[in-house]
């Protein structure tokens, strides 16, 4: 086998992780073939002989309907989804406008590689579902506990300047570095015991009061090591050093923060809060909780559920405090949330979407309901759940109405599915009761879900609405990023990542009369009821898991860097491995959109 194949696959992940002799062995199994422009490499439904890898040229991959889902260039693999499932192609692949050289690795060798090499297995595990195992402090790596940039100064810095630097950075310790290398440590206690208590001249160099050559740990050490060293040495600050370079500081406060914060603890604090200001102090810690849960390798649906539970607790507390202050309500009511709170999918950044459903025949103009809506909505805003830009809130008289009016809304949306009706129905089909009489929402949903599922025209319009947000797939194996503005060269992981899957799940829920509003639950129920095939359901759930996981990891990274979390991700910040998996997830979503758009949602 020519050495050129060895040299080529040595630059392609995951083969680049193999030892040279194993790499040569794998290269010997590859076959090479040149295809002319327009040649079909394989067709949907055919049995695949192996895994394909582009050495040169470009390939377009299409779904069963002929819609393009991917355009690939050199070093991209294709065909693995069908190959690793049952050996049958789930797409078609054709050479584009220039000749292409394609390598093919037989299925048996692909299977052996996956069994023998963890890196290869991880690469082809396209779902990349996090482990169910919790990640307590002892399991976390020291590098994952670090937050922000290290604060340091040279040894000749005057003591007074070092003290000011600690004050301004709001830290309790300072690394003393020389050329980036750590040579000492000074803490708040050192400033008290060695400077103030001894009346030392504040103009002396900080090296005079530092602890020289302090105990350090590497970023790869475990939280368990931090605990042991601190307890054994009776110290409260531990510098983190990598190849002699000072990269951060771990303090007892950091350990306490990691161990103390929990969703349950925050909810308990919310339940005791006397006003919105006290609740806001609790919700301000949600980004910190999110980062901790991501570091602990919790599954994305657990993280978003925990964060949503806090929003629910805040909403109920505001409802209880306001209702107690206003006195008896003139009629029964139900406060319902929609959007991400309704679906129990909130992350570190969320606005509020809510409404009030009143008892049939109630007077929606009664000031009691308007005041309840205003106080609760403003309280949520103060707690970080900002007012909805589209005014989808109970403070809008349109969304504070008795049950019979709500039933009329849904009836009109279903029978006259205008673009506005599709948008409103998409939001309102995600309603979930938060406070008050939840039977009112149950009565509303029971009838409307049944009526909607029977109206094929309405479902067709909802399918069209679900295709408005497309995964950010660009040409030749890349991503379609935002071209202008503040988030240039970024992907909107909410509107182009999560929303397309949530919209598909809503369509499946309507087709299958599925009552669940959570996206993942809808997909699981749709698969169980045969609305989508088992393979289609598994692929879409795995894709959704991947998209949400990367989204949350990105938000956690921003939190650790001291920034506000958002939904924008730069593909350049991802490794080749992560980019490959994320792109595969988007390809799956695009394929499922194509299937439902061609009326083949049942086939998945």
C-alpha positions as CSV (number, residue, x, y, z in Angstrom):
1,X,0.0,0.0,0.0
2,X,1.5,3.4,-0.9
3,X,2.9,5.4,1.9
4,X,0.8,8.3,0.7
5,X,-2.3,6.7,2.3
6,X,-0.5,6.4,5.6
7,X,0.7,10.0,5.5
8,X,-2.8,11.2,4.5
9,X,-4.8,9.4,7.2
10,X,-2.2,10.4,9.8
11,X,-3.7,13.9,9.3
12,X,-7.3,12.8,9.8
13,X,-9.0,12.3,13.1
14,X,-9.4,9.7,14.6
15,X,-6.7,7.9,12.8
16,X,-4.2,10.5,13.9
17,X,-4.5,9.0,17.4
18,X,-3.1,5.6,16.3
19,X,0.5,4.5,16.8
20,X,2.6,4.4,13.6
21,X,2.5,0.6,13.2
22,X,-1.2,0.5,13.8
23,X,-1.7,3.4,11.3
24,X,0.2,1.4,8.7
25,X,-1.9,-1.6,9.3
26,X,-5.1,0.3,8.9
27,X,-3.8,2.0,5.8
28,X,-3.2,-1.4,4.2
29,X,-7.0,-2.1,4.4
30,X,-8.0,1.1,2.6
31,X,-8.9,0.9,-1.1
32,X,-8.6,3.9,-3.4
33,X,-10.8,4.8,-6.3
34,X,-11.1,7.8,-8.6
35,X,-14.6,9.0,-9.5
36,X,-15.6,11.3,-12.4
37,X,-17.7,14.4,-11.8
38,X,-21.3,13.4,-11.2
39,X,-20.6,9.8,-10.4
40,X,-22.8,8.1,-7.8
41,X,-20.7,6.6,-5.0
42,X,-23.7,4.9,-3.3
43,X,-27.4,5.2,-3.2
44,X,-30.0,5.3,-0.4
45,X,-31.0,1.8,0.6
46,X,-27.9,0.1,-0.8
47,X,-25.7,-2.1,1.4
48,X,-22.5,-0.3,2.2
49,X,-19.1,-2.1,1.9
50,X,-17.4,0.2,4.3
51,X,-16.6,3.7,5.4
52,X,-15.7,6.4,2.9
53,X,-13.0,9.1,3.3
54,X,-12.4,11.9,0.8
55,X,-8.8,12.2,-0.3
56,X,-9.4,14.9,-2.9
57,X,-12.5,16.4,-4.6
58,X,-15.9,17.2,-3.2
59,X,-19.0,15.0,-2.5
60,X,-22.6,16.0,-2.0
61,X,-24.7,13.8,0.4
62,X,-28.5,13.8,-0.2
63,X,-31.4,12.3,1.8
64,X,-33.9,9.8,0.5
65,X,-35.9,12.7,-1.1
66,X,-32.9,14.0,-3.0
67,X,-32.4,17.1,-0.8
68,X,-28.9,18.0,-0.1
69,X,-27.9,17.6,3.6
70,X,-24.2,17.9,3.3
71,X,-21.4,18.9,1.0
72,X,-18.0,17.5,1.9
73,X,-14.4,18.0,1.0
74,X,-11.0,16.4,1.7
75,X,-10.5,14.6,5.1
76,X,-14.3,14.2,5.6
77,X,-15.8,10.8,6.2
78,X,-19.3,9.7,5.1
79,X,-21.5,6.7,5.1
80,X,-20.9,5.9,8.8
81,X,-24.5,6.3,10.0
82,X,-25.9,3.5,7.9
83,X,-22.7,1.5,8.1
84,X,-22.6,1.3,11.9
85,X,-26.4,0.7,12.2
86,X,-27.3,-2.1,9.9
87,X,-25.0,-1.6,6.9
88,X,-27.7,0.0,4.8
89,X,-27.2,3.5,3.4
90,X,-29.5,6.1,4.8
91,X,-28.3,8.7,2.3
92,X,-26.9,8.9,-1.2
93,X,-23.5,10.3,-2.1
94,X,-22.4,11.7,-5.4
95,X,-19.2,13.4,-6.7
96,X,-19.6,17.1,-7.5
97,X,-18.1,19.1,-10.3
98,X,-14.6,17.8,-10.4
99,X,-13.0,14.3,-10.1
100,X,-12.7,12.9,-6.6
101,X,-10.4,10.4,-5.1
102,X,-12.2,8.3,-2.4
103,X,-10.7,5.9,0.1
104,X,-12.8,3.1,1.5
105,X,-12.2,1.2,4.7
106,X,-14.1,-2.2,4.9
107,X,-16.8,-2.5,7.5
108,X,-14.9,-5.4,9.3
109,X,-11.9,-3.1,9.9
110,X,-14.0,-0.2,11.0
111,X,-15.7,-2.5,13.6
112,X,-12.3,-3.8,14.8
113,X,-10.9,-0.3,15.2
114,X,-13.9,0.8,17.2
115,X,-13.6,-2.3,19.5
116,X,-9.8,-1.9,20.0
117,X,-9.4,1.9,20.3
118,X,-11.3,4.1,22.6
119,X,-10.5,7.3,20.6
120,X,-12.0,5.8,17.5
121,X,-15.0,4.5,19.4
122,X,-15.6,7.9,20.9
123,X,-15.3,9.6,17.4
124,X,-18.0,7.3,15.9
125,X,-20.3,7.6,19.0
126,X,-22.2,10.4,17.3
127,X,-24.6,11.0,20.2
128,X,-21.8,11.8,22.6
129,X,-24.2,11.5,25.5
130,X,-22.6,12.4,28.8
131,X,-22.3,9.8,31.4
132,X,-25.1,9.3,33.9
133,X,-22.5,9.2,36.7
134,X,-22.3,12.3,38.8
135,X,-19.2,14.3,38.9
136,X,-18.6,15.4,42.5
137,X,-15.7,17.6,43.7
138,X,-13.4,14.6,44.1
139,X,-13.8,13.6,40.4
140,X,-13.4,17.1,39.0
141,X,-10.0,18.1,37.6
142,X,-8.3,21.1,39.1
143,X,-8.3,22.8,35.7
144,X,-12.1,22.6,35.7
145,X,-12.3,24.4,39.1
146,X,-10.4,27.4,37.9
147,X,-12.3,30.5,37.0
148,X,-11.0,33.7,35.4
149,X,-7.4,34.6,34.6
150,X,-4.6,34.2,37.2
151,X,-3.8,37.3,39.2
152,X,-0.1,37.9,39.7
153,X,2.7,40.5,40.0
154,X,6.5,40.6,39.8
155,X,8.6,40.1,43.1
156,X,9.8,43.7,43.1
157,X,6.2,45.1,43.2
158,X,5.8,47.3,46.4
159,X,3.6,45.7,49.0
160,X,1.1,48.5,48.8
161,X,0.6,48.0,45.0
162,X,0.2,44.3,45.5
163,X,-2.5,44.9,48.1
164,X,-4.3,47.3,45.8
165,X,-4.1,44.8,43.0
166,X,-5.7,42.1,45.2
167,X,-8.4,44.6,46.2
168,X,-9.2,45.7,42.7
169,X,-9.3,42.1,41.4
170,X,-11.4,41.0,44.5
171,X,-9.1,38.1,45.2
172,X,-7.6,36.8,48.5
173,X,-4.3,35.8,47.1
174,X,-1.7,36.8,44.6
175,X,0.8,34.7,42.6
176,X,4.3,36.2,42.6
177,X,5.9,35.4,39.2
178,X,9.1,36.0,37.4
179,X,8.9,35.7,33.7
180,X,5.6,33.9,34.0
181,X,7.0,31.3,36.4
182,X,5.7,31.1,39.9
183,X,8.2,31.8,42.6
184,X,6.0,32.7,45.6
185,X,2.5,33.4,47.0
186,X,1.0,36.1,49.1
187,X,-2.4,36.0,50.7
188,X,-4.7,38.3,52.7
189,X,-3.5,36.6,55.9
190,X,0.1,37.4,54.9
191,X,-0.8,41.0,54.5
192,X,-2.4,41.0,58.0
193,X,0.2,38.9,59.9
194,X,3.4,39.9,58.1
195,X,2.7,43.5,57.1
196,X,0.1,45.2,59.3
197,X,0.9,43.3,62.5
198,X,4.7,43.9,62.2
199,X,4.4,47.5,61.0
200,X,6.3,46.7,57.9
201,X,7.2,49.5,55.4
202,X,4.5,49.2,52.6
203,X,7.1,50.3,50.1
204,X,9.1,47.2,50.5
205,X,8.9,44.6,47.7
206,X,6.2,42.0,48.0
207,X,8.9,39.3,47.9
208,X,9.8,40.2,51.5
209,X,6.4,38.9,52.7
210,X,5.6,36.2,50.2
211,X,5.7,32.4,50.9
212,X,8.5,31.2,48.6
213,X,8.2,28.0,46.5
214,X,4.6,27.2,47.6
215,X,3.0,23.8,47.2
216,X,1.4,23.6,43.8
217,X,-0.8,21.2,41.8
218,X,-1.1,20.6,38.0
219,X,-4.4,21.3,36.1
220,X,-4.8,17.5,35.6
221,X,-4.9,16.8,39.4
222,X,-8.2,16.0,41.0
223,X,-10.3,17.9,43.4
224,X,-9.6,15.1,45.8
225,X,-5.9,16.1,45.7
226,X,-6.8,19.7,46.5
227,X,-8.7,18.6,49.6
228,X,-5.8,16.4,50.8
229,X,-3.1,19.0,50.3
230,X,-5.1,21.8,52.0
231,X,-6.0,19.6,55.0
232,X,-2.5,18.1,55.3
233,X,-0.7,21.4,55.0
234,X,-3.3,23.6,56.7
235,X,-3.4,26.0,53.8
236,X,-6.3,27.9,52.2
237,X,-4.8,28.7,48.8
238,X,-3.2,26.4,46.3
239,X,-1.5,27.7,43.1
240,X,-2.0,25.7,39.9
241,X,1.1,25.4,37.8
242,X,1.6,23.9,34.3
243,X,5.2,23.4,33.2
244,X,6.3,26.0,35.8
245,X,3.9,28.5,34.5
246,X,1.3,30.0,36.9
247,X,-2.2,29.3,35.4
248,X,-4.5,29.9,38.4
249,X,-5.3,29.7,42.1
250,X,-7.7,27.4,44.0
251,X,-9.0,28.6,47.4
252,X,-11.1,27.1,50.1
253,X,-13.8,29.5,48.9
254,X,-13.7,27.8,45.5
255,X,-14.2,24.4,47.0
256,X,-17.1,25.6,49.2
257,X,-18.7,27.2,46.2
258,X,-18.6,24.0,44.2
259,X,-19.9,21.9,47.0
260,X,-22.5,24.2,48.4
261,X,-24.6,25.3,45.4
262,X,-27.4,23.1,44.3
263,X,-30.8,23.5,42.6
264,X,-32.5,22.2,45.7
265,X,-30.7,24.7,47.9
266,X,-31.6,27.6,45.7
267,X,-35.2,26.5,45.6
268,X,-35.3,26.4,49.4
269,X,-33.9,29.9,49.5
270,X,-36.6,31.1,47.0
271,X,-39.3,29.5,49.1
272,X,-38.2,31.6,52.1
273,X,-37.7,34.9,50.1
274,X,-39.9,37.8,51.2
275,X,-39.7,39.8,48.0
276,X,-38.3,39.8,44.4
277,X,-35.1,41.4,45.5
278,X,-34.2,38.4,47.7
279,X,-35.2,36.0,44.9
280,X,-33.0,38.0,42.5
281,X,-30.0,37.3,44.8
282,X,-30.8,33.6,44.4
283,X,-31.3,33.5,40.6
284,X,-28.1,35.5,40.2
285,X,-26.3,32.2,41.1
286,X,-28.0,30.2,38.3
287,X,-25.1,30.7,35.8
288,X,-22.8,29.4,38.5
289,X,-25.0,26.4,39.0
290,X,-25.1,25.7,35.3
291,X,-21.3,25.8,35.1
292,X,-21.0,23.4,38.0
293,X,-23.5,20.9,36.5
294,X,-21.8,21.0,33.2
295,X,-18.4,20.3,34.8
296,X,-20.1,17.5,36.7
297,X,-21.0,15.9,33.4
298,X,-24.7,16.0,34.1
299,X,-27.0,15.2,31.1
300,X,-28.4,18.3,29.4
301,X,-32.0,17.4,30.2
302,X,-31.2,17.2,33.9
303,X,-29.4,20.5,33.8
304,X,-32.2,22.3,32.0
305,X,-34.8,20.7,34.2
306,X,-33.0,21.8,37.4
307,X,-32.7,25.4,36.1
308,X,-36.4,25.4,35.1
309,X,-37.4,24.1,38.5
310,X,-35.8,27.3,40.0
311,X,-37.8,29.5,37.5
312,X,-41.0,27.6,38.5
313,X,-40.2,28.1,42.2
314,X,-39.6,31.9,41.7
315,X,-42.9,32.2,39.7
316,X,-44.9,30.3,42.3
317,X,-43.4,32.4,45.2
318,X,-44.2,35.6,43.4
319,X,-47.8,34.3,42.7
320,X,-48.3,33.4,46.4
321,X,-46.9,36.7,47.7
322,X,-49.0,38.7,45.3
323,X,-52.2,36.8,45.7
324,X,-51.9,37.0,49.5
325,X,-51.5,40.8,49.3
326,X,-54.3,41.2,46.8
327,X,-56.8,39.1,48.7
328,X,-59.3,36.6,47.4
329,X,-59.4,36.2,43.6
330,X,-62.7,37.1,41.8
331,X,-62.5,33.8,39.9
332,X,-60.3,30.7,39.5
333,X,-57.2,31.2,37.5
334,X,-54.2,29.3,36.1
335,X,-50.7,30.8,35.5
336,X,-49.1,28.9,32.6
337,X,-45.6,29.2,31.1
338,X,-44.7,28.6,27.5
339,X,-41.5,28.7,25.6
340,X,-38.4,27.2,27.2
341,X,-39.9,27.3,30.7
342,X,-43.0,25.5,29.5
343,X,-40.9,22.8,27.9
344,X,-38.6,22.7,31.0
345,X,-35.6,23.5,28.9
346,X,-34.2,26.7,30.4
347,X,-30.5,27.4,30.3
348,X,-28.4,30.2,31.6
349,X,-30.2,32.8,29.6
350,X,-34.0,33.0,29.3
351,X,-36.8,35.6,28.9
352,X,-40.3,35.0,30.2
353,X,-43.3,33.7,28.2
354,X,-46.5,33.3,30.2
355,X,-50.3,33.7,30.2
356,X,-53.3,33.6,32.5
357,X,-56.2,31.3,31.9
358,X,-59.3,32.3,33.9
359,X,-62.4,30.3,34.7
360,X,-65.0,30.3,31.9
361,X,-67.1,33.4,32.1
362,X,-64.7,35.4,34.3
363,X,-64.3,39.1,33.8
364,X,-60.8,39.5,32.4
365,X,-61.0,43.3,32.9
366,X,-61.1,42.8,36.7
367,X,-58.1,44.8,38.1
368,X,-57.2,41.9,40.4
369,X,-55.9,39.9,37.4
370,X,-54.1,42.8,35.8
371,X,-52.3,43.6,39.1
372,X,-51.4,39.9,39.6
373,X,-49.9,39.8,36.1
374,X,-48.0,43.1,36.5
375,X,-46.4,42.3,39.8
376,X,-45.4,38.7,38.9
377,X,-44.1,39.7,35.5
378,X,-42.1,42.6,36.9
379,X,-40.8,40.4,39.7
380,X,-39.6,37.8,37.1
381,X,-37.9,40.6,35.2
382,X,-36.1,41.7,38.4
383,X,-35.0,38.1,38.8
384,X,-33.4,38.0,35.4
385,X,-36.3,36.5,33.4
386,X,-36.6,39.6,31.2
387,X,-39.9,40.8,29.7
388,X,-40.7,39.0,26.5
389,X,-39.7,41.1,23.5
390,X,-42.8,39.8,21.7
391,X,-45.1,40.7,24.6
392,X,-46.2,37.0,25.1
393,X,-47.0,37.7,28.7
394,X,-50.0,37.7,31.0
395,X,-49.6,41.5,31.3
396,X,-50.9,41.7,27.7
397,X,-54.7,41.6,27.9
398,X,-54.8,39.3,24.9
399,X,-53.1,36.6,27.0
400,X,-55.2,37.1,30.1
401,X,-58.6,35.7,29.2
402,X,-61.2,33.2,30.4
403,X,-61.2,29.6,29.3
404,X,-63.9,30.0,26.6
405,X,-61.9,32.8,24.9
406,X,-58.8,30.6,25.0
407,X,-60.7,27.8,23.4
408,X,-61.8,30.2,20.7
409,X,-58.2,31.2,20.1
410,X,-57.1,27.7,19.5
411,X,-60.1,26.9,17.4
412,X,-59.4,29.9,15.2
413,X,-55.7,29.0,14.9
414,X,-56.5,25.5,13.9
415,X,-59.2,26.3,11.4
416,X,-57.6,29.4,9.9
417,X,-53.8,28.7,10.1
418,X,-52.4,32.0,9.0
419,X,-48.7,32.8,9.5
420,X,-49.5,34.5,12.8
421,X,-51.7,31.6,13.8
422,X,-48.9,29.2,13.2
423,X,-46.5,31.2,15.3
424,X,-48.9,31.6,18.1
425,X,-49.9,28.0,18.0
426,X,-46.2,26.9,18.1
427,X,-45.8,28.9,21.3
428,X,-49.1,28.0,23.0
429,X,-48.9,24.3,22.3
430,X,-46.0,24.3,24.8
431,X,-48.0,25.6,27.8
432,X,-47.4,24.1,31.2
433,X,-49.3,25.0,34.4
434,X,-47.1,26.7,37.1
435,X,-49.6,28.1,39.7
436,X,-53.3,28.4,40.4
437,X,-55.9,25.9,39.1
438,X,-54.1,23.6,36.7
439,X,-57.4,21.9,35.7
440,X,-58.1,25.0,33.6
441,X,-55.1,24.3,31.4
442,X,-55.9,20.6,31.3
443,X,-59.4,21.3,30.0
444,X,-58.0,23.6,27.3
445,X,-55.2,21.2,26.1
446,X,-57.4,18.1,26.0
447,X,-59.8,19.5,23.4
448,X,-57.3,21.5,21.3
449,X,-54.8,18.7,20.9
450,X,-57.4,16.3,19.7
451,X,-58.8,18.9,17.2
452,X,-55.4,19.9,16.0
453,X,-54.3,16.3,15.3
454,X,-57.4,15.7,13.2
455,X,-56.9,18.8,11.0
456,X,-54.5,17.8,8.2
457,X,-54.4,21.3,6.8
458,X,-53.3,22.8,10.2
459,X,-50.7,20.1,10.6
460,X,-49.4,20.8,7.1
461,X,-49.0,24.5,8.0
462,X,-47.3,23.6,11.3
463,X,-44.9,21.5,9.3
464,X,-44.1,24.4,7.0
465,X,-43.6,26.6,10.1
466,X,-41.2,24.0,11.6
467,X,-38.9,24.3,8.5
468,X,-38.4,28.1,8.9
469,X,-35.4,27.6,11.2
470,X,-32.7,25.6,9.5
471,X,-29.5,24.0,10.9
472,X,-26.4,26.1,10.2
473,X,-24.9,23.9,7.5
474,X,-22.6,25.7,5.0
475,X,-20.9,24.5,1.8
476,X,-18.1,22.0,1.6
477,X,-18.3,20.6,5.1
478,X,-18.5,23.8,7.0
479,X,-20.9,25.8,9.1
480,X,-23.1,28.7,8.0
481,X,-22.2,31.3,10.6
482,X,-23.6,34.8,11.2
483,X,-22.1,37.2,8.6
484,X,-22.5,40.6,10.3
485,X,-22.8,42.3,13.6
486,X,-21.7,41.5,17.1
487,X,-21.9,37.7,16.7
488,X,-20.1,37.6,13.3
489,X,-18.6,34.1,12.6
490,X,-20.8,32.5,15.3
491,X,-23.6,30.0,15.2
492,X,-26.9,30.8,17.0
493,X,-27.2,27.5,18.9
494,X,-30.8,28.4,20.0
495,X,-32.5,29.5,16.8
496,X,-30.5,27.3,14.4
497,X,-29.7,24.5,16.8
498,X,-32.3,23.8,19.4
499,X,-35.4,25.4,17.8
500,X,-35.4,23.3,14.7
501,X,-35.6,20.1,16.8
502,X,-38.2,21.6,19.2
503,X,-40.3,22.5,16.2
504,X,-40.0,19.0,14.7
505,X,-40.9,17.5,18.1
506,X,-44.0,19.7,18.3
507,X,-45.2,18.5,14.9
508,X,-44.7,14.8,15.9
509,X,-46.7,15.6,19.1
510,X,-49.6,16.9,17.1
511,X,-49.5,13.9,14.7
512,X,-49.4,11.4,17.6
513,X,-51.6,13.3,20.0
514,X,-48.8,13.4,22.5
515,X,-49.5,15.4,25.6
516,X,-45.8,15.9,26.6
517,X,-44.4,19.4,26.0
518,X,-40.7,18.7,26.7
519,X,-38.8,18.2,23.5
520,X,-36.9,15.1,24.4
521,X,-40.0,13.5,25.9
522,X,-42.0,14.3,22.7
523,X,-39.3,12.6,20.6
524,X,-39.2,9.5,22.8
525,X,-43.0,9.3,22.8
526,X,-43.1,9.8,19.0
527,X,-40.7,6.9,18.5
528,X,-42.6,4.7,20.9
529,X,-45.9,5.4,19.1
530,X,-44.4,4.9,15.6
531,X,-44.9,8.5,14.6
532,X,-41.2,8.3,13.6
533,X,-39.2,5.2,13.0
534,X,-37.0,3.7,15.7
535,X,-33.9,4.6,13.8
536,X,-35.1,8.1,12.9
537,X,-36.1,8.7,16.5
538,X,-32.7,7.5,17.9
539,X,-30.8,9.6,15.4
540,X,-32.8,12.7,16.2
541,X,-32.6,12.3,19.9
542,X,-28.8,11.7,19.7
543,X,-28.5,14.8,17.5
544,X,-30.6,16.9,20.0
545,X,-28.4,15.6,22.9
546,X,-25.3,16.7,21.0
547,X,-26.6,20.2,20.2
548,X,-27.9,20.9,23.7
549,X,-24.7,19.5,25.3
550,X,-22.4,21.7,23.2
551,X,-24.7,24.7,23.8
552,X,-24.5,24.3,27.6
553,X,-20.8,23.6,27.5
554,X,-20.4,26.9,25.6
555,X,-22.5,28.8,28.2
556,X,-20.5,27.2,31.1
557,X,-17.2,28.3,29.4
558,X,-18.5,31.9,29.3
559,X,-19.5,31.7,32.9
560,X,-16.0,30.4,33.9
561,X,-14.5,33.3,32.0
562,X,-16.6,35.8,34.0
563,X,-18.9,36.6,31.1
564,X,-22.7,36.4,30.8
565,X,-23.9,33.2,29.1
566,X,-25.4,33.5,25.7
567,X,-26.5,31.2,22.8
568,X,-23.7,32.1,20.3
569,X,-20.9,29.6,19.6
570,X,-17.8,30.1,17.4
571,X,-16.9,26.9,15.6
572,X,-13.3,28.0,15.8
573,X,-13.5,27.4,19.5
574,X,-14.2,23.7,19.0
575,X,-11.8,20.9,18.3
576,X,-11.9,19.0,15.0
577,X,-13.6,16.2,16.9
578,X,-16.3,18.5,18.3
579,X,-16.9,20.2,15.0
580,X,-17.3,16.9,13.2
581,X,-19.8,15.6,15.8
582,X,-21.8,18.9,15.9
583,X,-22.0,19.0,12.1
584,X,-23.2,15.4,12.0
585,X,-26.0,16.4,14.5
586,X,-27.1,19.2,12.2
587,X,-27.1,16.9,9.2
588,X,-29.4,14.6,11.0
589,X,-31.8,17.4,11.9
590,X,-31.7,18.7,8.3
591,X,-32.5,15.2,7.1
592,X,-35.5,14.9,9.4
593,X,-36.7,18.3,8.3
594,X,-36.5,17.1,4.7
595,X,-38.5,13.9,5.6
596,X,-41.3,15.7,7.4
597,X,-41.4,18.3,4.6
598,X,-42.0,15.6,2.0
599,X,-44.7,14.1,4.1
600,X,-42.6,11.2,5.3
601,X,-42.4,12.0,9.0
602,X,-43.8,8.6,9.7
603,X,-40.8,7.0,8.0
604,X,-38.2,9.1,9.8
